[in-house]
């Protein structure tokens, strides 16, 4: 398998099957680092990673922070409320300032689709997309792929059901690209108003009734219903959404016993998932959180390697 050659990670749409497999392989190799008494390797010692989260985040931001620390990188936190962005500085000005400070990697989350790609074209440091608008969230997609592999042993041939607000979900788009390239059959399900037109062109089947695809599913990924969108009246009410598309114990009676239930977080309990399902035996949500560190270590490590800037690290394992 060829090595990683990309300066940036902007989305899973642009990656080949071989590149996806390389990322997942490397994440597997990094899993054991988190089990050590001293959870560090010197792979990025002396390198600086800037965490530029211009949209609220807990899981992704802290996961990247831990990943960078476990690779021995120096970390620079850019908070919008305390940065020059509030004074009118543009994101490109901020990025060029970081470049002038010799930062090697910029992890960027932004509420506008395409901003990480624009920044990546403008600066020399590597840019990792930590979520941009409704476009992509590539590292969450990789976390989901990795978790499915861990629990099911394969991705090819699995039936994966993605339920919820597909229209606004960057997680859904990254998952669609990744799962399709690795051979899964993907069905998206939700209210017609929350299913984007033409999504079949991305390789997904569409269902508007949960009871149709659920019995065949090996994996169910419930998406966060973006409550801030409710003012736009995409759904009649939260109660109606929960009745039709919320996953509870009763709906799972018709599912496969070994179905795994996933969610990128944060979960609106009682809306997308009932507490019994979110905390139940089918749920792998906490495993997703744990796996996020190893996956983001792999992304940082491989991107740094493409720049010829990584040091020694634990040996890679092949699956």
DRENBASE-424287 format. One line per 3 residues: number of its first residue (from 1); their letters; for each residue z, y, x of N, C-alpha, C. Coordinates in Angstrom, 3 decimals, padded with zeros to 6 digits. Layout:
BEGIN
NUM) a) Z:Y:X:Z:Y:X:Z:Y:X; ...
//
This chain:
BEGIN
1) xxx) 000.000:-001.191:000.848:000.000:000.000:000.000:000.000:001.239:000.882; -000.838:002.212:000.590:-000.903:003.415:001.397:000.343:004.253:001.188; 000.637:005.157:002.152:001.807:006.005:002.060:001.580:007.177:001.120
4) xxx) 002.660:007.936:000.917:002.613:009.102:000.044:001.996:010.265:000.809; 001.027:010.957:000.228:000.331:012.042:000.925:000.388:013.368:000.181; 000.993:013.421:-000.983:000.990:014.660:-001.773:002.094:015.612:-001.318
7) xxx) 001.728:016.884:-001.182:002.717:017.912:-000.869:003.693:018.109:-002.015; 003.215:018.000:-003.261:003.999:018.335:-004.441:004.054:017.160:-005.416; 005.035:017.218:-006.317:005.047:016.329:-007.480:005.082:017.218:-008.715
10) xxx) 003.951:017.324:-009.392:003.834:018.236:-010.523:003.744:017.517:-011.861; 003.353:016.252:-011.863:003.248:015.493:-013.105:002.814:014.078:-012.812; 003.030:013.196:-013.794:002.598:011.805:-013.636:001.130:011.627:-014.005
13) xxx) 000.560:012.605:-014.703:-000.862:012.511:-015.066:-001.734:012.358:-013.830; -001.373:013.039:-012.764:-002.223:013.061:-011.564:-001.998:011.871:-010.636; -000.975:011.059:-010.892:-000.637:009.981:-009.978:-001.400:008.701:-010.303
16) xxx) -001.689:007.944:-009.270:-002.322:006.635:-009.443:-001.249:005.587:-009.699; -001.687:004.424:-010.128:-000.770:003.293:-010.298:-000.063:002.974:-008.982; -000.800:003.053:-007.870:-000.227:002.739:-006.568:000.844:003.758:-006.182
19) xxx) 000.611:005.021:-006.488:001.602:006.047:-006.172:002.858:005.882:-007.032; 002.685:005.551:-008.292:003.843:005.292:-009.150:004.666:004.128:-008.608; 003.975:003.068:-008.203:004.665:001.895:-007.672:005.398:002.222:-006.379
22) xxx) 004.788:003.044:-005.539:005.433:003.455:-004.295:006.723:004.225:-004.573; 006.700:005.135:-005.535:007.892:005.893:-005.905:008.996:004.971:-006.428; 008.623:004.030:-007.282:009.614:003.110:-007.838:010.166:002.173:-006.771
25) xxx) 009.319:001.747:-005.844:009.763:000.937:-004.716:010.813:001.676:-003.891; 010.510:002.935:-003.600:011.426:003.706:-002.765:012.745:003.967:-003.493; 012.687:004.191:-004.793:013.918:004.373:-005.566:014.785:003.118:-005.504
28) xxx) 014.150:001.963:-005.551:014.887:000.700:-005.437:015.613:000.621:-004.101; 014.952:001.051:-003.041:015.566:001.023:-001.723:016.770:001.955:-001.635; 016.729:003.056:-002.390:017.818:004.024:-002.329:018.992:003.681:-003.253
31) xxx) 018.831:002.724:-004.127:019.910:002.390:-005.053:021.219:002.064:-004.347; 021.121:001.313:-003.272:022.339:000.833:-002.627:023.101:001.958:-001.922; 022.457:003.098:-001.652:023.152:004.202:-000.989:024.324:004.680:-001.843
34) xxx) 024.133:004.708:-003.157:025.187:005.175:-004.053:026.353:004.200:-004.159; 026.192:002.994:-003.630:027.266:002.002:-003.662:028.079:001.997:-002.373; 027.642:002.766:-001.384:028.340:002.787:-000.102:029.624:003.611:-000.207
37) xxx) 030.615:003.320:000.652:031.799:004.182:000.707:031.440:005.624:001.070; 030.528:005.783:002.038:029.999:007.110:002.379:028.569:007.157:001.886; 028.347:007.939:000.846:027.068:007.905:000.123:026.061:008.873:000.747
40) xxx) 025.709:008.622:001.992:024.769:009.518:002.667:023.871:008.745:003.616; 022.631:009.235:003.733:021.717:008.815:004.793:021.154:010.099:005.403; 020.709:010.051:006.653:020.306:011.298:007.330:018.853:011.691:007.137
43) xxx) 018.210:011.198:006.103:016.755:011.351:005.973:016.288:012.802:005.977; 017.025:013.707:005.340:016.597:015.110:005.256:017.583:016.035:005.962; 018.279:015.533:006.960:019.217:016.370:007.707:018.477:017.548:008.339
46) xxx) 019.038:018.750:008.171:018.415:019.946:008.726:017.348:020.561:007.837; 017.036:019.920:006.714:016.039:020.454:005.776:016.742:021.148:004.612; 016.070:022.101:003.996:016.663:022.864:002.902:015.887:022.634:001.615
49) xxx) 016.634:022.306:000.563:016.071:022.108:-000.776:016.607:023.218:-001.670; 015.719:023.991:-002.281:016.110:025.045:-003.210:016.008:024.518:-004.634; 017.106:024.578:-005.363:017.133:024.168:-006.765:016.987:025.417:-007.622
52) xxx) 015.817:025.575:-008.184:015.470:026.787:-008.927:015.313:026.411:-010.406; 016.424:026.425:-011.121:016.433:026.014:-012.525:016.507:027.262:-013.403; 015.361:027.652:-013.941:015.261:028.871:-014.733:015.313:028.568:-016.225
55) xxx) 015.849:027.410:-016.549:016.065:026.961:-017.920:017.305:026.067:-017.870; 018.125:026.050:-018.920:019.361:025.275:-018.861:019.112:023.797:-018.560; 019.995:023.226:-017.730:019.896:021.815:-017.389:021.242:021.356:-016.847
58) xxx) 021.642:020.169:-017.223:022.834:019.559:-016.623:022.437:018.302:-015.865; 021.849:017.324:-016.561:021.545:016.036:-015.940:020.547:016.161:-014.798; 019.435:016.841:-015.044:018.402:016.920:-014.014:018.886:017.726:-012.818
61) xxx) 019.538:018.854:-013.061:019.996:019.700:-011.963:021.040:018.992:-011.112; 022.059:018.421:-011.750:023.104:017.758:-010.973:022.567:016.502:-010.292; 021.613:015.830:-010.921:021.008:014.644:-010.325:020.240:015.019:-009.063
64) xxx) 019.466:016.096:-009.111:018.746:016.554:-007.922:019.726:017.020:-006.839; 020.802:017.685:-007.248:021.779:018.147:-006.278:022.425:016.972:-005.550; 022.840:015.962:-006.289:023.422:014.778:-005.666:022.401:014.052:-004.794
67) xxx) 021.163:013.964:-005.279:020.116:013.291:-004.505:019.905:013.987:-003.164; 019.826:015.319:-003.185:019.617:016.068:-001.942:020.808:015.915:-001.004; 022.027:015.941:-001.564:023.223:015.785:-000.727:023.268:014.400:-000.091
70) xxx) 022.881:013.377:-000.834:022.920:012.023:-000.287:021.844:011.791:000.771; 020.838:012.662:000.789:019.834:012.626:001.850:020.189:013.571:002.995; 021.384:014.199:002.911:021.907:015.103:003.950:021.156:016.415:004.059
73) xxx) 020.475:016.834:002.995:019.780:018.122:003.000:020.764:019.260:002.754; 020.398:020.463:003.209:021.098:021.677:002.811:020.543:022.118:001.462; 021.405:022.661:000.613:021.009:022.971:-000.765:021.202:024.453:-001.042
76) xxx) 020.200:025.048:-001.649:020.247:026.443:-002.060:020.089:026.488:-003.575; 021.083:027.014:-004.262:021.046:027.098:-005.717:020.536:028.477:-006.142; 019.478:028.492:-006.957:018.947:029.745:-007.494:019.282:029.799:-008.981
79) xxx) 020.191:030.679:-009.356:020.588:030.831:-010.756:019.949:032.107:-011.305; 019.235:032.026:-012.428:018.519:033.201:-012.928:019.429:034.390:-013.213; 020.643:034.130:-013.700:021.528:035.237:-014.074:022.014:036.021:-012.862
82) xxx) 022.010:035.391:-011.685:022.521:036.063:-010.491:021.439:036.280:-009.442; 020.174:036.165:-009.843:019.072:036.343:-008.905:018.307:037.628:-009.232; 017.367:037.969:-008.356:016.565:039.172:-008.581:015.593:039.027:-009.735
85) xxx) 015.496:037.825:-010.302:014.628:037.642:-011.471:015.078:038.522:-012.634; 016.398:038.767:-012.728:016.880:039.622:-013.817:016.534:041.080:-013.561; 016.144:041.424:-012.324:015.763:042.799:-011.990:014.263:043.026:-012.118
88) xxx) 013.543:041.979:-012.544:012.110:042.123:-012.734:011.268:041.442:-011.681; 011.901:040.798:-010.696:011.130:040.059:-009.692:010.404:038.898:-010.360; 009.172:038.639:-009.961:008.416:037.540:-010.542:008.804:036.231:-009.872
91) xxx) 008.475:035.134:-010.528:008.774:033.824:-009.965:007.996:033.610:-008.668; 006.788:034.178:-008.562:006.029:034.048:-007.319:006.693:034.821:-006.188; 007.253:035.992:-006.504:007.985:036.743:-005.481:009.190:035.943:-004.999
94) xxx) 009.906:035.329:-005.943:011.060:034.506:-005.573:010.625:033.345:-004.693; 009.532:032.677:-005.082:009.045:031.530:-004.313:008.621:031.945:-002.906; 007.967:033.084:-002.784:007.532:033.546:-001.456:008.721:033.960:-000.598
97) xxx) 009.777:034.463:-001.239:011.001:034.765:-000.503:011.618:033.492:000.056; 011.643:032.436:-000.761:012.165:031.150:-000.289:011.314:030.603:000.853; 010.002:030.781:000.746:009.116:030.338:001.819:009.417:031.098:003.107
100) xxx) 009.652:032.398:002.995:009.958:033.204:004.179:011.278:032.788:004.817; 012.179:032.205:004.024:013.460:031.711:004.536:013.356:030.295:005.087; 012.124:029.764:005.143:011.841:028.446:005.698:012.457:027.312:004.879
103) xxx) 012.507:027.503:003.560:012.888:026.398:002.673:011.742:025.399:002.638; 012.080:024.102:002.731:011.020:023.082:002.766:010.602:022.580:001.391; 011.549:022.477:000.450:011.252:021.912:-000.875:011.860:022.808:-001.947
106) xxx) 011.063:023.129:-002.962:011.522:023.903:-004.115:011.464:023.002:-005.343; 012.624:022.769:-005.952:012.692:022.019:-007.212:012.754:023.056:-008.319; 011.740:023.068:-009.186:011.573:024.171:-010.130:011.518:023.686:-011.569
109) xxx) 012.397:024.249:-012.394:012.311:024.072:-013.850:012.017:025.423:-014.475; 011.062:025.435:-015.416:010.668:026.693:-016.055:010.271:026.405:-017.499; 010.497:027.379:-018.370:010.203:027.161:-019.788:008.739:027.393:-020.138
112) xxx) 007.922:027.753:-019.171:006.490:027.980:-019.411:005.687:026.884:-018.728; 004.832:026.217:-019.481:003.998:025.156:-018.928:003.097:025.706:-017.829; 002.987:024.976:-016.738:002.064:025.331:-015.670:002.641:026.177:-014.559
115) xxx) 003.865:026.686:-014.720:004.436:027.540:-013.677:004.645:026.792:-012.364; 005.200:025.562:-012.358:005.329:024.859:-011.069:003.994:024.666:-010.347; 002.932:024.383:-011.092:001.613:024.219:-010.464:001.133:025.539:-009.865
118) xxx) 001.370:026.641:-010.564:000.985:027.959:-010.049:001.740:028.270:-008.762; 003.043:027.991:-008.753:003.851:028.247:-007.560:003.407:027.345:-006.409; 003.110:026.090:-006.703:002.693:025.150:-005.656:001.413:025.605:-004.963
121) xxx) 000.511:026.210:-005.735:-000.739:026.708:-005.142:-000.502:027.927:-004.257; 000.597:028.640:-004.508:000.815:029.921:-003.831:001.649:029.820:-002.562; 002.404:028.743:-002.388:003.312:028.660:-001.242:003.121:027.356:-000.470
124) xxx) 003.575:027.367:000.778:003.471:026.195:001.629:004.513:025.126:001.365; 005.764:025.490:001.038:006.773:024.459:000.759:006.357:023.546:-000.392; 006.895:022.347:-000.378:006.634:021.403:-001.459:007.300:021.885:-002.743
127) xxx) 006.663:021.632:-003.864:007.210:021.991:-005.175:007.340:020.721:-006.008; 008.525:020.514:-006.565:008.771:019.388:-007.466:009.030:019.949:-008.847; 008.250:019.518:-009.800:008.389:019.970:-011.178:009.583:019.273:-011.829
130) xxx) 010.606:020.056:-012.176:011.790:019.511:-012.849:011.725:019.749:-014.351; 010.519:019.968:-014.869:010.307:020.200:-016.299:009.693:021.561:-016.526; 008.496:021.595:-017.115:007.849:022.887:-017.379:007.352:022.933:-018.821
133) xxx) 007.975:023.803:-019.601:007.574:024.001:-020.993:007.475:022.700:-021.746; 006.364:022.504:-022.430:006.104:021.255:-023.152:005.097:020.392:-022.403; 004.930:020.650:-021.102:003.890:019.981:-020.325:004.347:018.615:-019.810
136) xxx) 005.178:018.604:-018.749:005.634:017.330:-018.175:007.044:017.458:-017.613; 007.685:016.317:-017.484:008.984:016.185:-016.806:008.869:014.914:-015.973; 008.148:015.007:-014.831:007.767:013.782:-014.119:008.934:012.958:-013.606
139) xxx) 010.005:013.599:-013.133:011.087:012.769:-012.606:011.840:012.039:-013.717; 011.922:012.623:-014.922:012.525:011.884:-016.033:011.637:010.717:-016.429; 010.321:010.931:-016.405:009.412:009.822:-016.662:009.608:008.695:-015.661
142) xxx) 009.789:009.037:-014.391:010.030:008.019:-013.361:011.365:007.315:-013.577; 012.386:008.072:-013.983:013.687:007.463:-014.288:013.537:006.426:-015.398; 012.768:006.764:-016.424:012.581:005.836:-017.537:011.799:004.603:-017.097
145) xxx) 010.758:004.795:-016.302:010.002:003.652:-015.781:010.910:002.749:-014.946; 011.704:003.345:-014.079:012.592:002.583:-013.207:013.622:001.802:-014.019; 014.176:002.442:-015.052:015.191:001.777:-015.879:014.589:000.610:-016.655
148) xxx) 013.378:000.788:-017.163:012.707:-000.310:-017.864:012.476:-001.483:-016.920; 012.019:-001.194:-015.702:011.820:-002.258:-014.715:013.129:-002.980:-014.407; 014.204:-002.217:-014.281:015.503:-002.809:-013.982:015.960:-003.749:-015.095
151) xxx) 015.749:-003.343:-016.341:016.263:-004.109:-017.474:015.310:-005.213:-017.927; 014.002:-004.995:-017.797:013.015:-005.944:-018.315:012.276:-006.719:-017.225; 012.330:-006.240:-015.997:011.660:-006.935:-014.907:010.170:-006.669:-014.811
154) xxx) 009.627:-005.936:-015.739:008.196:-005.617:-015.737:007.954:-004.449:-016.685; 006.760:-003.874:-016.582:006.313:-002.857:-017.540:005.031:-003.319:-018.228; 004.151:-003.946:-017.469:002.881:-004.418:-018.020:003.126:-005.353:-019.202
157) xxx) 002.436:-005.082:-020.301:002.521:-005.931:-021.481:003.649:-005.615:-022.435; 004.567:-004.724:-022.056:005.667:-004.375:-022.961:005.193:-003.441:-024.064; 005.840:-003.551:-025.226:005.610:-002.602:-026.319:006.704:-001.542:-026.267
160) xxx) 006.313:-000.303:-026.009:007.261:000.795:-025.889:007.044:001.758:-027.058; 008.123:002.050:-027.762:008.086:002.929:-028.928:008.815:004.219:-028.588; 008.123:005.357:-028.698:008.717:006.670:-028.454:008.846:007.373:-029.796
163) xxx) 010.067:007.759:-030.158:010.354:008.283:-031.499:010.894:009.700:-031.409; 010.336:010.590:-032.234:010.934:011.913:-032.350:009.949:013.047:-032.217; 010.404:014.118:-031.571:009.638:015.352:-031.447:008.641:015.223:-030.300
166) xxx) 007.551:014.527:-030.565:006.523:014.313:-029.541:005.827:015.636:-029.207; 005.670:016.492:-030.191:004.904:017.721:-030.040:005.441:018.603:-028.918; 006.760:018.742:-028.841:007.363:019.656:-027.877:007.919:018.946:-026.648
169) xxx) 007.733:017.632:-026.558:008.443:016.851:-025.541:007.641:016.669:-024.256; 008.122:017.260:-023.182:007.532:017.011:-021.864:007.871:015.606:-021.372; 009.018:015.087:-021.803:009.391:013.719:-021.436:008.386:012.730:-022.022
172) xxx) 008.004:012.937:-023.284:007.051:012.027:-023.921:005.723:012.003:-023.172; 005.259:013.163:-022.734:003.975:013.210:-022.028:004.052:012.481:-020.687; 005.108:012.720:-019.940:005.238:012.008:-018.663:005.360:010.506:-018.875
175) xxx) 006.119:010.115:-019.888:006.251:008.690:-020.175:004.917:008.068:-020.580; 004.158:008.784:-021.382:002.852:008.266:-021.799:001.957:007.999:-020.597; 001.891:008.960:-019.686:001.037:008.777:-018.514:001.527:007.610:-017.668
178) xxx) 002.828:007.586:-017.387:003.364:006.548:-016.515:003.283:005.161:-017.109; 003.711:005.029:-018.353:003.712:003.717:-018.999:002.298:003.164:-019.147; 001.367:004.010:-019.544:-000.011:003.554:-019.732:-000.620:003.067:-018.414
181) xxx) -000.374:003.804:-017.339:-000.942:003.422:-016.048:-000.357:002.119:-015.517; 000.881:001.811:-015.929:001.510:000.580:-015.469:001.360:-000.565:-016.469; 000.541:-000.355:-017.507:000.143:-001.475:-018.358:000.932:-001.693:-019.626
184) xxx) 001.794:-000.757:-020.017:002.528:-000.906:-021.275:001.675:-000.461:-022.457; 002.025:-000.962:-023.636:001.416:-000.496:-024.891:002.390:000.486:-025.532; 001.937:001.725:-025.745:002.828:002.791:-026.188:002.471:003.215:-027.608
187) xxx) 003.500:003.296:-028.447:003.357:003.831:-029.804:004.281:005.019:-029.937; 003.767:006.127:-030.478:004.606:007.284:-030.772:004.821:007.343:-032.274; 006.032:007.741:-032.664:006.395:007.740:-034.077:007.230:008.975:-034.380
190) xxx) 006.933:009.611:-035.498:007.693:010.773:-035.920:007.030:011.407:-037.120; 007.583:012.509:-037.614:006.950:013.221:-038.718:005.563:013.714:-038.312; 004.615:013.745:-039.231:003.266:014.209:-038.878:003.250:015.584:-038.223
193) xxx) 004.187:016.455:-038.598:004.234:017.800:-038.024:004.682:017.806:-036.564; 005.269:016.700:-036.097:005.765:016.639:-034.725:004.964:015.672:-033.857; 003.800:015.252:-034.352:002.879:014.416:-033.577:001.655:015.268:-033.236
196) xxx) 001.391:015.552:-031.970:000.248:016.403:-031.629:-001.086:015.733:-031.936; -002.018:016.512:-032.394:-003.355:015.985:-032.683:-004.014:015.525:-031.383; -004.696:014.405:-031.463:-005.432:013.901:-030.315:-004.605:013.155:-029.297
199) xxx) -003.350:012.839:-029.629:-002.512:012.149:-028.648:-003.025:010.733:-028.373; -003.844:010.209:-029.271:-004.445:008.891:-029.038:-005.288:008.890:-027.761; -005.826:010.057:-027.387:-006.644:010.133:-026.180:-005.836:009.894:-024.912
202) xxx) -004.502:009.995:-025.015:-003.638:009.714:-023.872:-003.257:008.243:-023.807; -003.768:007.446:-024.733:-003.509:006.015:-024.712:-002.421:005.549:-025.651; -002.012:006.397:-026.587:-000.929:006.032:-027.503:-001.458:005.675:-028.877
205) xxx) -000.786:004.726:-029.521:-000.984:004.503:-030.941:-000.015:005.410:-031.696; -000.337:005.714:-032.942:000.473:006.644:-033.733:000.954:005.956:-034.994; 002.235:006.141:-035.296:002.802:005.658:-036.551:003.709:006.735:-037.114
208) xxx) 003.688:006.876:-038.436:004.562:007.846:-039.090:005.714:007.174:-039.815; 005.755:005.844:-039.754:006.805:005.080:-040.433:007.494:004.191:-039.408; 008.764:004.428:-039.166:009.502:003.730:-038.126:009.545:002.222:-038.341
211) xxx) 009.588:001.789:-039.595:009.738:000.356:-039.866:008.505:-000.453:-039.466; 007.378:000.211:-039.246:006.170:-000.532:-038.853:006.179:-000.943:-037.376; 006.396:-000.028:-036.414:006.349:-000.442:-035.001:007.666:-000.986:-034.462
214) xxx) 008.797:-000.693:-035.111:010.095:-001.062:-034.545:010.263:-002.568:-034.313; 009.864:-003.455:-035.240:010.086:-004.889:-034.998:009.356:-005.438:-033.773; 008.273:-004.782:-033.341:007.493:-005.269:-032.197:007.963:-004.678:-030.873
217) xxx) 008.824:-003.674:-030.925:009.166:-002.908:-029.728:010.080:-003.691:-028.789; 009.777:-003.602:-027.490:010.670:-004.108:-026.444:011.574:-002.998:-025.927; 011.069:-001.777:-026.009:011.785:-000.593:-025.527:011.633:000.501:-026.568
220) xxx) 012.738:001.168:-026.885:012.693:002.316:-027.786:013.226:003.531:-027.039; 012.422:004.572:-026.958:012.842:005.827:-026.339:012.978:006.870:-027.444; 014.200:007.253:-027.762:014.445:008.296:-028.753:014.458:009.641:-028.034
223) xxx) 013.767:010.617:-028.594:013.689:011.940:-027.990:014.642:012.898:-028.687; 015.096:013.886:-027.933:015.935:014.920:-028.530:015.130:015.734:-029.524; 015.670:015.891:-030.731:015.073:016.793:-031.704:015.470:018.207:-031.305
226) xxx) 014.508:019.002:-030.941:014.803:020.313:-030.391:015.239:021.253:-031.514; 016.556:021.400:-031.647:017.132:022.120:-032.767:016.670:023.574:-032.806; 016.351:024.121:-031.627:015.890:025.506:-031.585:014.537:025.674:-032.264
229) xxx) 013.821:024.562:-032.466:012.512:024.638:-033.136:012.639:024.590:-034.658; 013.822:024.264:-035.147:013.968:024.050:-036.579:013.653:025.305:-037.378; 013.860:026.483:-036.788:013.548:027.723:-037.506:012.067:027.824:-037.842
232) xxx) 011.241:027.016:-037.129:009.806:027.006:-037.407:009.437:025.999:-038.493; 010.461:025.313:-039.041:010.276:024.433:-040.199:009.276:023.315:-039.948; 009.458:022.608:-038.834:008.634:021.429:-038.575:009.082:020.236:-039.413
235) xxx) 010.353:020.250:-039.841:010.876:019.172:-040.686:011.623:019.797:-041.858; 011.697:019.097:-043.007:012.380:019.663:-044.179:013.858:019.916:-043.923; 014.538:018.959:-043.269:015.959:019.106:-043.001:016.376:018.072:-041.961
238) xxx) 017.507:018.310:-041.304:018.030:017.334:-040.354:018.409:016.038:-041.065; 018.929:016.164:-042.270:019.331:014.970:-043.020:018.120:014.089:-043.309; 017.025:014.699:-043.702:015.813:013.935:-043.984:015.273:013.275:-042.713
241) xxx) 015.303:014.022:-041.601:014.842:013.452:-040.339:015.688:012.241:-039.952; 017.012:012.386:-040.055:017.904:011.296:-039.687:017.679:010.063:-040.558; 017.429:010.282:-041.839:017.212:009.167:-042.758:015.954:008.380:-042.390
244) xxx) 014.900:009.092:-042.001:013.616:008.437:-041.750:013.444:007.979:-040.301; 013.965:008.758:-039.351:013.659:008.497:-037.942:014.888:008.327:-037.050; 016.075:008.601:-037.579:017.279:008.382:-036.794:017.530:006.889:-036.610
247) xxx) 017.950:006.492:-035.424:018.161:005.080:-035.118:019.630:004.746:-035.336; 019.883:003.880:-036.307:021.257:003.442:-036.564:021.302:001.918:-036.577; 022.497:001.394:-036.759:022.683:-000.057:-036.713:021.853:-000.765:-037.782
250) xxx) 021.723:-000.157:-038.940:020.961:-000.783:-040.029:019.499:-000.936:-039.647; 018.896:000.091:-039.055:017.490:000.011:-038.664:017.280:-001.018:-037.559; 018.262:-001.181:-036.690:018.099:-002.130:-035.589:018.188:-003.587:-036.034
253) xxx) 018.589:-003.837:-037.283:018.626:-005.214:-037.776:017.247:-005.859:-037.762; 016.208:-005.045:-037.900:014.843:-005.580:-037.877:014.207:-005.573:-036.504; 014.962:-005.178:-035.474:014.410:-005.092:-034.125:014.695:-006.364:-033.331
256) xxx) 014.026:-006.497:-032.199:014.282:-007.621:-031.305:015.711:-007.530:-030.773; 016.385:-008.675:-030.625:017.770:-008.642:-030.122:017.897:-008.023:-028.738; 016.857:-008.181:-027.907:016.934:-007.661:-026.539:016.255:-006.301:-026.388
259) xxx) 016.012:-005.616:-027.502:015.481:-004.257:-027.443:016.418:-003.382:-026.619; 015.855:-002.557:-025.735:016.688:-001.562:-025.053:016.403:-000.192:-025.642; 017.469:000.585:-025.821:017.385:001.915:-026.423:017.658:002.947:-025.345
262) xxx) 016.749:003.909:-025.216:016.834:004.930:-024.187:016.817:006.315:-024.813; 017.290:007.301:-024.064:017.269:008.698:-024.511:017.397:009.561:-023.259; 016.563:010.612:-023.121:016.642:011.450:-021.923:017.864:012.350:-021.894
265) xxx) 018.542:012.518:-023.026:019.726:013.360:-023.112:019.371:014.852:-023.151; 020.249:015.671:-023.671:021.483:015.276:-024.358:021.183:014.739:-025.756; 022.004:013.811:-026.229:021.793:013.179:-027.533:022.442:014.035:-028.628
268) xxx) 021.704:014.303:-029.677:022.284:014.863:-030.895:022.786:013.676:-031.716; 024.058:013.351:-031.539:024.612:012.157:-032.184:024.601:012.311:-033.703; 024.215:011.219:-034.354:024.104:011.230:-035.801:022.773:011.759:-036.288
271) xxx) 021.944:012.237:-035.363:020.627:012.746:-035.736:019.540:011.838:-035.166; 019.418:011.784:-033.848:018.442:010.870:-033.242:019.010:009.454:-033.129; 020.270:009.369:-032.734:020.940:008.075:-032.583:022.319:008.158:-033.226
274) xxx) 022.695:007.102:-033.929:024.069:007.038:-034.415:024.985:006.743:-033.228; 026.258:007.113:-033.299:027.177:006.800:-032.197:027.232:005.309:-031.883; 027.129:004.455:-032.916:027.182:003.009:-032.702:026.004:002.516:-031.863
277) xxx) 024.851:003.163:-032.010:023.682:002.785:-031.218:023.746:003.415:-029.838; 024.102:004.701:-029.766:024.160:005.396:-028.476:025.128:004.717:-027.520; 026.211:004.173:-028.053:027.231:003.530:-027.218:027.198:002.006:-027.330
280) xxx) 026.191:001.461:-028.004:026.153:000.042:-028.309:025.528:-000.807:-027.223; 025.438:-002.102:-027.468:024.958:-003.044:-026.444:023.488:-002.886:-026.089; 022.681:-002.299:-026.984:021.265:-002.106:-026.684:021.006:-000.857:-025.845
283) xxx) 021.984:000.038:-025.785:021.796:001.320:-025.117:021.840:001.188:-023.601; 020.890:001.845:-022.917:020.899:001.913:-021.450:020.903:003.381:-021.000; 021.451:004.249:-021.837:021.415:005.690:-021.555:022.186:006.031:-020.283
286) xxx) 023.361:005.441:-020.099:024.124:005.735:-018.890:023.461:005.160:-017.646; 022.771:004.031:-017.797:022.002:003.491:-016.669:020.891:004.453:-016.265; 020.277:005.115:-017.257:019.264:006.127:-016.943:019.858:007.232:-016.077
289) xxx) 021.046:007.683:-016.445:021.697:008.750:-015.680:021.955:008.291:-014.248; 022.495:007.089:-014.100:022.763:006.550:-012.758:021.476:006.426:-011.954; 020.432:005.898:-012.568:019.165:005.696:-011.869:018.497:007.005:-011.480
292) xxx) 018.841:008.082:-012.182:018.234:009.373:-011.883:018.464:009.825:-010.458; 019.594:009.470:-009.871:019.883:009.896:-008.508:018.963:009.186:-007.521; 018.852:007.872:-007.631:017.990:007.110:-006.719:016.530:007.526:-006.859
295) xxx) 016.084:007.750:-008.096:014.692:008.154:-008.314:014.421:009.512:-007.682; 015.349:010.441:-007.837:015.119:011.787:-007.281:015.292:011.798:-005.767; 016.121:010.913:-005.241:016.150:010.734:-003.786:014.783:010.282:-003.284
298) xxx) 014.173:009.343:-003.995:012.859:008.841:-003.594:011.811:009.943:-003.616; 011.838:010.779:-004.659:010.861:011.870:-004.765:011.038:012.855:-003.615; 012.276:013.281:-003.353:012.531:014.221:-002.258:012.103:013.629:-000.922
301) xxx) 012.439:012.363:-000.706:012.134:011.690:000.552:010.629:011.577:000.790; 009.896:011.154:-000.227:008.454:010.954:-000.051:007.708:012.278:000.069; 008.128:013.275:-000.694:007.487:014.590:-000.580:007.741:015.177:000.805
304) xxx) 008.972:015.041:001.305:009.269:015.518:002.652:008.451:014.761:003.688; 008.250:013.466:003.479:007.466:012.660:004.399:006.014:013.074:004.455; 005.483:013.532:003.322:004.097:013.999:003.296:003.929:015.235:004.171
307) xxx) 005.037:015.973:004.369:005.018:017.145:005.239:005.395:016.787:006.673; 005.680:015.480:006.913:006.066:015.050:008.242:007.451:015.505:008.640; 008.368:015.624:007.631:009.663:016.242:007.903:010.855:015.359:007.602
310) xxx) 010.661:014.097:007.333:011.821:013.273:007.032:012.276:012.527:008.287; 013.534:012.190:008.275:014.088:011.455:009.399:014.221:009.989:009.058; 015.119:009.303:009.760:015.301:007.871:009.508:016.045:007.626:008.220
313) xxx) 015.850:006.481:007.629:016.467:006.162:006.345:016.547:004.653:006.224; 017.281:004.195:005.232:017.348:002.748:005.012:015.956:002.196:004.753; 015.708:000.980:005.135:014.383:000.391:005.003:013.944:000.240:003.557
316) xxx) 012.655:000.357:003.346:012.116:000.202:002.020:012.125:-001.249:001.603; 012.269:-001.455:000.311:012.209:-002.798:-000.238:010.987:-002.855:-001.142; 010.272:-003.962:-001.130:009.130:-004.118:-002.024:009.564:-005.013:-003.195
319) x) 008.967:-004.755:-004.345:009.275:-005.550:-005.545:008.185:-006.583:-005.721
//
